[in-house]
Amino acid sequence: MEKYQEIEQSLIKKFRKCIWSQFIKGVRDYELVKEGDKIAVCISGGKDSMLLAKCMQELKKHRKVNFELEFIVMDPGYNEVNRAQIIENAKLMNIPIHIFESDIFDIVAEVEETPCYLCARMRRGYLYKEAQALGCNKIALGHHFDDVIETILMGMLYGAQIQTMMPKLHSTNFEGMELIRPLYMVREEEIIAWKNYHELQFLQCACRFTEACSLGDHQGGGSKRQAMKRLIKRFRQENPYIEMNIFRSVHNVNLNTIIGYHDDEKQYSFLDTYDKKNS
């Protein structure tokens, strides 16, 4: 049995409950894949996007709806070692990747403030553009369950707002394009377990500013997201259901107990209807 066949088999058997079933649940619950879709699976070279590619490949193999896939890799200026690592892993996992270049690293190298934010925004735009050129109507990103709950906490603690990372959203700049997150229900610890089980090595941080952590599982300790990971870990010691409770909180918002909220057009306050409810 080839290595890629072992990986495919493990998703359906050994990791069926914790990865495959949760992947399928997210796809079904949020209606992420529909008849006639052509989806560009965006591969950064990390564990999350590589697992996503494999799951989407398996979904197509066992499909109940007809859809097409493209596996795209944007090279924003990787060094030769990192680019070779992505190509080698794709070959090992039998993922037919399409690589295209951009000059994002060169551009953000001149930015002193928030280069990571600018890089992320630019990456998204390049991915949409390339996917659209390939005839795709969706791009799939590898964000997982932990990314979602960390985003919720970051919004509250640093942004003074209640928000979340949505399972799908329409592009505002690329007409007819949509972003989906099929790993929405898959926990990061299970992705790490899958990676370790197969002794796979993926890119962790291939940015030119932090190439010292290009391979392996090194985690930077200074970011807000890392602070959220540590905070959730402490919470978990008191309550093992803490992550799911945070996740469900944004599915179960009671507007009768919210002081204020807004949409793209208007700001609302509980005072708008407070007296009317008692008249």
C-alpha positions in Angstrom: 0.0 0.0 0.0 1.3 3.4 -1.0 1.7 6.1 1.7 -1.1 8.2 0.3 -3.4 5.1 0.4 -2.5 4.6 4.1 -3.4 8.3 4.8 -6.7 8.0 2.9 -7.6 4.8 4.7 -6.8 6.3 8.1 -9.3 9.1 7.6 -12.1 6.6 7.0 -11.1 4.2 9.7 -8.7 5.3 12.5 -9.7 9.0 12.4 -13.2 8.5 11.3 -14.9 9.7 14.4 -12.7 12.7 15.3 -11.8 14.0 11.8 -13.8 12.5 9.0 -17.2 12.6 10.7 -16.6 16.1 12.0 -15.5 17.2 8.5 -18.7 15.7 7.0 -20.8 17.3 9.7 -19.4 20.8 9.0 -20.0 20.3 5.2 -23.6 19.2 5.7 -24.6 21.5 8.5 -23.4 24.6 6.8 -24.2 23.5 3.2 -20.6 24.1 2.1 -20.6 21.9 -1.0 -23.4 22.0 -3.6 -24.2 20.4 -6.9 -22.1 21.9 -9.7 -19.5 23.6 -7.5 -15.9 24.0 -8.6 -13.9 24.5 -5.5 -10.3 25.7 -5.3 -8.7 24.1 -2.2 -6.1 26.5 -1.0 -2.9 24.9 0.2 -0.4 26.8 2.2 1.8 23.8 3.0 0.7 23.6 6.7 -1.0 20.6 8.4 -4.4 22.1 8.2 -4.6 22.9 4.5 -2.9 19.6 3.6 -5.5 17.7 5.6 -8.3 19.7 4.1 -7.0 18.8 0.6 -7.1 15.1 1.5 -10.6 15.3 3.0 -11.9 17.2 0.0 -10.4 14.6 -2.3 -12.0 11.8 -0.3 -15.4 13.7 -0.3 -15.3 13.8 -4.1 -14.4 10.1 -4.2 -17.5 9.2 -2.0 -19.6 12.1 -3.3 -23.3 12.3 -3.2 -23.3 15.5 -5.3 -21.3 16.3 -8.3 -18.5 18.9 -7.9 -15.0 19.6 -9.1 -11.8 20.4 -7.3 -8.6 22.4 -8.0 -5.8 22.3 -5.5 -4.0 25.6 -5.7 -0.7 26.7 -4.0 0.3 30.3 -4.0 4.0 30.9 -3.7 4.3 34.4 -2.1 8.1 34.2 -2.2 9.0 31.0 -0.3 12.7 30.0 -0.1 13.6 26.9 -2.2 13.5 24.6 0.8 9.9 25.5 1.8 8.7 25.4 -1.8 10.3 22.0 -2.3 8.7 20.7 1.0 5.2 21.6 -0.3 5.8 19.9 -3.6 7.2 16.8 -1.9 4.3 16.5 0.5 1.7 17.0 -2.3 3.4 14.2 -4.2 3.5 12.0 -1.2 -0.2 12.5 -0.5 -1.2 12.2 -4.2 -2.5 15.7 -4.4 -2.3 17.3 -7.9 -1.3 20.9 -7.0 -1.3 23.9 -9.3 1.3 26.4 -8.2 1.3 30.1 -9.0 3.6 33.0 -7.9 3.0 36.3 -6.3 5.2 39.0 -4.8 3.5 39.4 -1.5 6.6 38.8 0.6 8.4 41.6 -1.3 5.5 44.0 -0.8 5.0 43.4 2.9 8.7 43.5 3.6 8.4 47.3 3.2 5.6 47.6 5.8 6.6 48.4 9.3 3.1 48.1 11.0 0.8 45.0 10.8 2.7 43.2 8.0 1.0 39.9 8.9 -2.5 41.5 8.5 -1.6 42.9 5.2 -0.1 39.6 4.0 -3.2 37.7 5.0 -5.5 40.2 3.2 -3.4 40.1 0.0 -3.2 36.3 0.1 -6.9 36.1 0.1 -7.2 38.4 -2.9 -4.6 36.5 -4.9 -6.3 33.2 -4.1 -9.7 34.5 -5.2 -8.3 35.8 -8.4 -6.5 32.6 -9.3 -9.5 30.5 -8.4 -11.8 32.6 -10.5 -9.4 32.3 -13.5 -9.6 28.5 -13.1 -13.4 28.7 -13.4 -14.0 28.1 -9.7 -16.9 29.6 -7.7 -15.5 28.8 -4.3 -12.2 28.7 -2.4 -11.8 26.4 0.6 -9.5 27.4 3.5 -8.1 25.2 6.3 -9.4 27.0 9.3 -10.5 24.6 12.1 -12.6 24.5 15.2 -9.9 26.0 17.4 -9.5 28.9 15.0 -13.2 29.6 15.4 -13.3 29.7 19.2 -10.1 31.7 19.4 -11.6 34.3 17.1 -14.7 34.6 19.3 -12.5 35.3 22.4 -10.2 37.6 20.5 -13.2 39.7 19.3 -14.5 40.0 22.9 -11.2 40.6 24.7 -9.3 42.7 22.1 -12.0 44.0 19.8 -14.8 44.7 22.3 -17.3 42.9 20.1 -19.0 39.6 19.7 -18.1 38.0 16.3 -17.0 34.7 14.9 -15.2 33.2 12.0 -18.0 32.2 9.6 -18.2 28.7 8.0 -18.8 30.4 4.7 -19.2 33.9 3.3 -19.6 35.6 -0.1 -16.7 37.6 -1.4 -17.3 41.4 -1.5 -14.6 42.0 -4.2 -14.9 39.0 -6.5 -18.5 38.6 -7.8 -19.9 35.1 -7.7 -17.1 33.8 -5.4 -17.6 32.3 -2.0 -15.2 31.2 0.8 -15.9 28.0 2.7 -14.2 26.4 5.7 -14.9 22.6 5.6 -12.7 21.8 8.7 -14.9 24.1 10.8 -15.9 21.3 13.2 -12.4 19.5 13.3 -10.3 20.2 16.4 -6.6 21.1 16.0 -5.4 18.4 18.4 -6.9 15.7 16.1 -5.1 17.2 13.1 -1.9 17.1 15.0 -2.6 13.5 16.0 -3.2 12.6 12.4 0.0 14.3 11.3 2.1 12.6 14.0 0.5 9.2 13.3 1.7 9.3 9.7 5.0 11.0 10.7 4.4 13.9 8.3 6.4 17.1 8.3 4.6 20.3 7.1 5.4 24.0 6.9 4.5 25.8 10.1 5.7 29.3 9.4 7.3 30.0 6.1 7.1 33.8 6.2 10.3 35.5 5.3 10.2 37.4 8.7 10.1 34.2 10.7 11.9 31.5 8.6 13.6 30.2 11.7 10.4 28.3 12.4 9.8 27.1 8.8 9.4 23.5 9.6 8.0 21.5 12.6 5.5 22.5 15.3 7.2 25.5 16.7 4.6 27.9 18.0 5.4 31.6 18.4 4.5 32.8 21.9 3.7 36.5 21.3 0.6 36.6 19.2 -2.9 37.3 20.5 -4.0 33.9 19.0 -1.4 32.1 21.1 -2.6 34.0 24.1 -6.1 32.7 23.4 -4.8 29.1 23.1 -3.1 29.4 26.5 -6.3 30.9 28.1 -8.5 28.2 26.7 -6.1 25.6 28.0 -6.4 27.0 31.5 -10.2 27.1 31.2 -10.3 23.5 30.1 -8.7 22.4 33.4 -11.8 23.7 35.1 -14.4 22.7 32.5 -13.7 20.1 29.8 -16.6 21.4 27.8 -15.4 25.0 27.6 -14.5 25.0 23.9 -17.9 23.6 22.8 -19.7 26.1 25.1 -17.8 29.0 23.5 -18.6 27.6 20.1 -22.3 27.2 20.9 -22.6 30.7 22.4 -22.5 32.3 18.9 -25.2 29.8 17.7 -27.5 30.7 20.5 -27.6 34.5 20.8 -30.6 35.8 22.7 -31.3 39.3 21.3 -33.6 40.0 24.3 -30.5 40.1 26.5 -28.2 42.1 24.2 -27.6 45.8 24.9 -26.8 46.6 21.3 -25.9 45.0 17.9 -25.5 46.1 14.3 -25.5 44.8 10.8 -24.0 46.4 7.7 -26.6 49.1 7.6 -27.7 50.1 11.1 -26.8 50.1 14.8 -29.5 48.8 17.1 -30.1 49.3 20.8 -32.3 47.5 23.3 -33.8 51.0 24.0 -35.3 51.0 20.5 -38.1 48.6 21.6 -37.8 48.6 25.4 -40.8 50.8 26.2 -42.9 49.3 23.3 -42.6 45.8 24.9 -44.3 47.0 28.1 -47.0 49.2 26.5 
